[in-house]
Structures are given as structure tokens and as C-alpha cells.
Amino acid sequence: MSIDINKIREDFPILQQQIYKRPLVYFDNAASTQKPRQVIDAICTYYERDNCNIHRGVHYLSVKATEAYEETRKEVCEFINARNTHEIIFTKGATESLNLVAGSFGKRYIHEGDEVITTIMEHHSNFVPWQQMCMERGAKLRIAGIDEKGDLDLDEMRGMMNEKTRLIALTHVSNVLGTINPVKEIVAIAHQHDIPVLLDGAQGVSHLPVDMQELDCDFYCFSGHKMYAPMGTGVLYGKEKFLEALPPYQLGGEMIKDVYIDRTTFNELPFKFEAGTPNVEGVMGLRAAIQYLKNLGMAEIAAYENELLAYATDKLSGIEGVTLFGTSVHKASLVSFLIGDIHPYDAGMIIDKMGVAVRTGHHCAMPLIDFLKIPGTVRASFAFYNTFEEIDKLAEAVMRVKQMFS
């Protein structure tokens, strides 16, 4: 293993504390990752030395803040291997990125009788915007299913594609099952039919190397707070041809070029989609987070997290009464499970008292939970700062839950 786990953990101040007189074990990374000191320092440095609104200012602080902000755009462009920096739109998170595309793409391209394809495994943020947009436009939302392992039914999705299909929107990695969808193959199939593809990368970009030119998707959305950056930061990558064609999502400062009494012209990309005062300090933190990930290496991160996943899967599947949901061979580092017929909320509360933070419930994926016919799951999601010893503590906590309900 090339990752020095002890050195890494020293970078994350929050992991040094105890809860309930036990060392904190943080397995809620799919909801939000913790922040290294480098990210925290970047935010503090901005406020202590560079705090100013960006763009249009000619004084020193404004120019300095603007340059740093735009350097982050270059950093993101390089990190995901986009073609152009103006294809990188800063948002407040994956949810806003997805709503932006649903709103603007819907206005431009979706009409009565058209169809949009998504999947049963989507997070609400990549389901509800399309559902509501289709209802408003008189279009049809078609939903591809999954098999017993949690793999997407690719044949079913392929069969849904027709001359009415205007877009395919699906997750790169399921936040409940951990399934890594064959997105490159899906994009290639869709493009044979001239159908654009949007990928929700919220659970992908922090675990896997992503390359926009290799994937060739038309839109890719992700959040900063799930990749060790501050909350309230996010990115929409979109191919230039679509971003140029789409109408603005919000109106106001920064996205304006000229305003007259009777008309307004809009700014060029990427500013056309960045109305209002941005989260400048958050973007400074995003840059630091990306640099941190690049220093570790995304391939190295993926390899280590795969080891954690394999260990956790083996450990939990060996406990009688534990049922795992999502057993695809193509999977990112999370496990969703139930302990017998114990409600996930009850199990989660006891696991928490053992010092282990897990997420419980429907994980903002109610159509999937309904499809599985379960009340929800307990979800333990891993990051590169987690350890095998911490997984042992999770297994101990699960055994404790069993004992208390026996």
C-alpha cells in the first residue's frame, strides 16, 4: 500500500477526537467527507489576507482573489481532463448542477411527447428534477431497472432508447448500492443514437479517476463536500456546444454582459451560468482539496479503498443475520446492510454509541428503497483515511446490536 495512513490521518483534525469516550470512527463519507488541514488553512488564508469579491474590481485584493478563483477553474479542468476551462461551471453542489441542467436543458430541448431516461438507483437530486421537468413539459420519464446484485439492466436501458429520447441522466456510482455503472459504454451507445448523457458524479469523483474526454459524457456534476472540500461548492462540467445553446439558469450579477431598458445580453461562458456573488472561500478550499487528492493519486486512493471494501464485505457477510444490499463486482467503497429485522434507525443509534458514525434511512433514494421492499439500510461508506481496525469496530458494533435485540 503506497498510502501512509498514519500521516494522512494527522491531516484531519476532526478524526483526533473522542465521542462517548471512544475514538471517533467516521463511516459517513458518502454523505460528506471530512476536511484536511490544508483545506481549512486555505479558507482561513483567504479571509485573513485576500477577502474580496471577485471579477470587475481593479484594486489589488479583487485582482488577487479573482486570479486565485480562476486558477481553481484551471485546477478542476485538469483534474477531470476537460477540454476547456470555460466548460467548468462553479455551483453550490451537485444538486444545483443537476437542477441547472434540468431547468435549462428542459427549456431548450424537451417538448411534449419527448422522453428522458434515468434509473431506479438515482439519488433524488438526479431523479426529482427530471420527474418534475417532464411533468411540466408533457414529456415522459423512463426508468431503467437493476438486477439482484444491484447492476444496471443495460439491455433494458438500451431498449428504451428511441427517436423520442432527448437525454439519459444516470449516476456514475450509486450512493446506496455502491454500484459503479458502465458509464463509458452507456455514453457510447447513447451517442450512436445522438442522445446526450448526463452523469451524476457526486459519488464517483472522490473515489475514481475521471476523465471527461475519455468518458465523452455531455454533462458531469459533482459536489465539493464529498471530495474533502467545503460545503456549498460544486461543479457542472458541460460540453461547450450544449452550454452555449442552453439559456441561463439564474439572472443577476456576473452573468450579465449589457443591460438596457428593453433588453439584456448575457455574459460568455462560463460566467453565463454563475449569477451572483460566489462562494469564493469555498472555491479556495476546493482547489486545496483537489491538490490534496492529486498528491495522493486517484489510482492509489481507489486501490486502497477497494481493499477496505473487500475487508468490510467479508467481515459483515460473516455475521449471521446481516444482509448486504449491492453486491456488484463493480463497486465503490461503501456497504449497505440490514441486521435481521432490526430497523436501520435503531441499529444506527446503537452503532453511534459505540463511536461509529454511519448513515441510516433511505439515503435520498426512495424509489430504490421501495424497489428493494425494505425500510432503508445502514450505510457505512469509506474514505482513504479509514482503517481496517475501524472496520473491526464496526463489526463489533453490529454484534452489539444483535445482542441487544436478541
Residue, then its C-alpha position, 0 to 999 in steps of 0.5 A: m500500500s503506497i498510502d501512509i495512513n498514519k500521516i494522512r490521518e494527522d491531516f484531519p483534525i476532526l478524526q483526533q477526537q473522542i465521542y462517548k469516550r471512544p475514538l471517533v470512527y467516521f463511516d459517513n463519507a458518502a454523505s460528506t467527507q471530512k476536511p484536511r488541514q490544508v483545506i481549512d488553512a486555505i479558507c482561513t488564508y483567504y479571509e485573513r489576507d485576500n477577502c474580496n469579491i471577485h471579477r470587475g474590481v481593479h484594486y489589488l485584493s479583487v485582482k488577487a482573489t479573482e486570479a486565485y478563483e480562476e486558477t481553481r477553474k484551471e485546477v478542476c479542468e485538469f483534474i477531470n481532463a476537460r477540454n476547456t476551462h470555460e466548460i467548468i461551471f462553479t455551483k453550490g453542489a451537485t444538486e444545483s448542477l443537476n437542477l441547472v441542467a434540468g431547468s435549462f436543458g428542459k427549456r431548450y430541448i424537451h417538448e411534449g411527447d419527448e422522453v428522458i431516461t434515468t434509473i431506479m438507483e438515482h439519488h433524488s437530486n438526479f431523479v426529482p428534477w427530471q420527474q418534475m421537468c417532464m411533468e411540466r413539459g408533457a414529456k415522459l420519464r423512463i426508468a431503467g431497472i437493476d438486477e439482484k446484485g444491484d447492476l444496471d439492466l443495460d439491455e433494458m436501458r438500451g431498449m428504451m432508447n428511441e427517436k423520442t429520447r432527448l437525454i439519459a441522466l444516470t449516476h456514475v456510482s450509486n450512493v446506496l448500492g455502491t454500484i459503479n455503472p458502465v458509464k463509458e459504454i452507456v455514453a457510447i451507445a447513447h451517442q450512436h443514437d445522438i442522445p446526450v448523457l448526463l452523469d451524476g458524479a457526486q459519488g464517483v469523483s472522490h473515489l475514481p479517476v475521471d476523465m471527461q474526454e475519455l468518458d465523452c459524457d455531455f454533462y458531469c456534476f459533482s459536489g465539493h463536500k464529498m471530495y474533502a472540500p467545503m460545503g456549498t461548492g460544486v461543479l457542472y462540467g458541460k460540453e461547450k456546444f450544449l452550454e452555449a445553446l442552453p439559456p441561463y439558469q439564474l439572472g443577476g450579477e456576473m452573468i450579465k454582459d449589457v443591460y438596457i431598458d428593453r433588453t439584456t445580453f448575457n455574459e460568455l461562458p462560463f460566467k453565463f451560468e454563475a449569477g451572483t456573488p460566489n462562494v469564493e472561500g469555498v472555491m479556495g478550499l476546493r482547489a486545496a482539496i483537489q491538490y490534496l487528492k492529486n498528491l495522493g493519486m486517484a489510482e492509489i486512493a481507489a486501490y486502497e479503498n477497494e481493499l477496505l471494501a473487500y475487508a468490510t464485505d467479508k467481515l459483515s457477510g460473516i455475521e449471521g443475520v446481516t444482509l448486504f444490499g449491492t453486491s456488484v463486482h463493480k463497486a465503490s467503497l461503501v456497504s449497505f446492510l440490514i441486521g435481521d429485522i432490526h430497523p436501520y434507525d435503531a441499529g444506527m443509534i446503537i452503532d453511534k454509541m459505540g463511536v461509529a458514525v454511519r448513515t441510516g434511512h433511505h439515503c435520498a433514494m426512495p424509489l430504490i428503497d421501495f424497489l428493494k421492499i425494505p425500510g432503508t439500510v445502514r450505510a457505512s461508506f469509506a474514505f482513504y483515511n479509514t482503517f481496517e481496525e475501524i472496520d473491526k469496530l464496526a463489526e463489533a458494533v453490529m454484534r452489539v446490536k444483535q445482542m441487544f435485540s436478541 
